[in-house]
Amino acid sequence: MCIFAPSTLYYVKMIQISGLEKNYGNLQVLKGIDLEIQESSVVTIVGASGAGKSTLLHLIGTLDKPDSGRVLIDNTDLYQLSDKQLADFRNKNIGFVFQFHHLLPEFTAEENVALPALIAGQTRAAAKERARELLDFLQLGDRLSHKPSQLSGGEQQRVAVARALVNNPKLILADEPSGNLDTENARKLHQLFFDLREKFGQTFVVVTHNPDLAQMADRSIEMKDGRLIG
């Protein structure tokens, strides 16, 4: 989100990272990451396999904890929160989209999307209404009662996007979201991120090997050997 003054352009920081390090045994995966990401931007993280991209995304998303350093989202210092506070913050403020959509096979599209809202304490009626609104917006209104096995790969990934949006989070994190899609469905998914940013104002951080998405992004960050380069 940008706020214009007569001669100055100010940006609101959604993510602030300083001195972030992560080790797995004797392997140092992240080596002192410093990074700021602005609100309502679409940012990609690129680099070779093993560069630390997914590890960085998981630490931003509170799916893992760093060995040192700080991560602030919307001025909340994540790793100063208790485990319960952190889980609550994650549920309400962060949405996730993964390469493998992780939809529950026994649930319908509507039920899969509504689940995070139910966990957040919304009533069943409110959660299902929100799920239907999002699925309609994503052109899946005629797939509400379909289970994942009855949906195409592109449709399954759009259901996963709707699930990520159901609690109206400020931040969406995506890890190779188009990795299992064909070229046309990948293009549609990439454009969807920008359409959603325009409609809902969320910040998107996307790990990708897809050069087309990296070129579309407001900003592309390259990683190599656990560090940011360029």
C-alpha positions in Angstrom: 0.0 0.0 0.0 1.4 3.4 -1.0 0.6 6.7 0.7 1.3 9.8 -1.4 2.5 13.0 0.1 3.2 16.2 -2.0 6.8 15.3 -2.7 7.4 12.0 -0.9 6.4 8.3 -1.4 6.1 6.2 1.7 5.8 2.5 1.9 4.2 0.4 4.6 6.4 -2.6 5.7 4.6 -5.9 5.9 7.7 -8.1 6.6 10.9 -7.1 8.4 13.7 -9.7 8.8 17.0 -9.1 10.4 20.0 -11.5 11.1 18.0 -14.6 10.3 20.0 -17.8 10.6 18.9 -21.5 10.5 21.0 -24.6 10.9 20.0 -28.3 10.4 22.7 -30.2 12.3 26.1 -29.0 11.0 24.5 -27.5 7.8 23.9 -23.8 7.9 21.0 -23.2 5.6 20.4 -19.5 6.2 23.3 -17.2 6.8 22.2 -13.9 8.2 19.2 -12.8 6.1 18.1 -9.1 6.2 15.0 -8.3 4.2 12.1 -6.0 4.1 8.9 -6.6 2.0 6.3 -3.9 1.4 2.6 -4.3 2.0 0.4 -5.2 -1.0 3.3 -6.3 -3.1 3.9 -9.5 -5.1 7.4 -10.7 -4.4 9.1 -13.8 -5.8 12.1 -15.7 -4.2 14.2 -17.4 -6.8 17.4 -19.4 -6.9 18.8 -22.9 -7.4 17.6 -25.9 -5.4 19.2 -25.9 -1.9 19.6 -22.1 -1.8 17.4 -21.8 1.2 14.3 -20.4 -0.4 11.7 -22.8 1.2 13.5 -22.6 4.6 13.2 -18.8 4.5 9.5 -19.1 3.5 8.8 -21.5 6.3 10.4 -19.2 8.9 8.4 -16.3 7.7 5.3 -18.5 7.9 6.2 -19.7 11.5 6.2 -23.3 10.3 9.8 -23.5 11.8 11.9 -21.4 14.2 15.2 -19.7 13.4 18.4 -20.3 15.4 18.9 -16.5 15.6 17.4 -13.4 14.1 14.0 -11.7 14.1 10.9 -11.8 11.9 8.3 -9.1 12.2 5.0 -9.3 10.3 2.9 -6.2 10.4 5.1 -5.0 13.4 4.4 -8.2 15.4 7.7 -9.9 16.5 6.8 -13.5 15.8 9.3 -15.3 17.8 8.5 -13.4 21.0 5.0 -15.0 21.0 4.1 -18.1 22.9 3.4 -21.3 20.9 -0.3 -20.7 21.3 -0.1 -17.0 20.4 2.0 -18.0 17.4 -0.5 -20.6 16.2 -3.4 -18.1 16.5 -1.4 -15.4 14.7 -0.6 -17.8 11.9 -4.2 -18.9 11.5 -5.6 -15.4 11.3 -2.8 -13.5 9.4 -1.0 -16.0 7.1 -2.3 -18.1 4.2 -0.3 -20.9 2.6 -0.4 -22.3 -0.9 2.0 -25.2 -1.6 3.1 -27.1 -4.7 1.1 -30.1 -3.5 -2.3 -28.6 -2.6 -2.8 -30.8 0.5 -6.6 -30.8 0.2 -8.4 -33.3 2.4 -9.6 -36.0 0.1 -12.8 -36.8 2.0 -14.0 -33.2 2.1 -15.7 -31.2 -0.6 -14.2 -28.1 -2.1 -16.5 -26.0 0.1 -15.5 -27.9 3.3 -11.8 -27.7 2.5 -12.0 -24.0 2.1 -14.1 -23.5 5.2 -11.9 -25.5 7.5 -9.4 -22.7 8.5 -12.3 -20.4 9.3 -13.8 -23.0 11.6 -10.5 -23.4 13.3 -10.4 -19.7 13.8 -13.7 -19.8 15.6 -16.2 -18.7 13.0 -19.6 -20.3 13.0 -20.2 -23.1 10.4 -22.7 -20.9 8.6 -20.3 -18.0 8.3 -17.4 -20.2 7.3 -19.4 -21.9 4.6 -20.7 -18.5 3.3 -17.2 -17.1 3.1 -16.0 -20.3 1.3 -18.8 -20.0 -1.3 -18.0 -16.4 -1.9 -14.3 -17.2 -2.6 -15.0 -20.2 -4.7 -17.5 -18.1 -6.7 -14.8 -15.4 -7.2 -12.4 -18.1 -8.4 -14.9 -19.4 -10.9 -15.5 -22.6 -8.9 -19.1 -21.9 -7.8 -20.2 -25.1 -9.7 -17.7 -27.2 -7.9 -18.7 -26.6 -4.3 -19.7 -30.2 -3.6 -16.9 -31.8 -5.6 -14.2 -33.7 -3.8 -10.5 -33.2 -4.8 -10.5 -36.4 -6.9 -13.3 -34.9 -9.0 -11.4 -31.7 -9.8 -8.6 -31.0 -12.3 -5.2 -30.0 -11.2 -5.8 -26.3 -11.9 -9.1 -26.5 -10.0 -7.5 -28.1 -7.0 -4.9 -25.4 -6.8 -7.6 -22.7 -7.0 -9.4 -24.4 -4.1 -6.1 -24.3 -2.2 -5.9 -20.6 -2.9 -9.4 -20.0 -1.7 -8.5 -21.9 1.5 -5.5 -19.6 2.0 -7.8 -16.6 1.6 -10.7 -17.7 3.8 -9.6 -15.8 7.0 -8.7 -12.7 5.0 -5.0 -12.9 6.0 -2.6 -10.0 5.4 0.1 -12.3 3.9 0.0 -15.2 1.5 3.0 -17.5 1.3 3.3 -19.8 -1.7 6.0 -22.5 -2.3 6.2 -23.5 -6.0 2.4 -23.2 -6.4 2.5 -23.8 -10.1 5.1 -26.5 -10.0 2.6 -29.3 -10.9 0.5 -27.3 -13.4 0.7 -27.2 -17.1 1.8 -24.0 -18.8 -1.7 -22.6 -19.3 -2.9 -23.3 -15.8 0.3 -21.9 -14.4 -0.2 -18.7 -16.3 -3.8 -18.4 -14.9 -2.6 -19.1 -11.4 0.1 -16.4 -11.6 -2.3 -13.8 -12.9 -4.7 -14.8 -10.2 -2.2 -13.7 -7.5 -2.1 -10.2 -9.1 -5.9 -10.1 -9.4 -6.3 -11.0 -5.7 -3.7 -8.4 -4.7 -5.7 -5.8 -6.5 -9.1 -6.9 -5.0 -8.0 -7.8 -1.4 -4.7 -6.0 -0.9 -2.8 -8.9 0.4 1.0 -9.3 0.2 2.2 -12.3 -1.7 5.6 -13.9 -1.2 6.2 -16.8 -3.7 9.1 -19.2 -4.0 9.3 -20.2 -7.6 11.5 -21.6 -10.4 9.1 -20.2 -13.0 10.8 -17.3 -14.9 7.6 -15.9 -16.2 6.2 -15.3 -12.7 9.5 -13.9 -11.5 9.4 -11.3 -14.3 5.7 -10.4 -13.5 6.5 -9.8 -9.8 6.8 -6.4 -8.3 10.1 -7.5 -7.0 12.2 -10.7 -7.4 14.7 -11.7 -4.7 17.5 -14.1 -5.6 19.1 -16.5 -3.1 22.3 -18.4 -3.3 23.9 -20.6 -0.6 21.7 -19.3 2.2 22.2 -15.6 1.4 20.4 -12.9 -0.6 22.4 -11.8 -3.7 22.0 -8.9 -6.1 
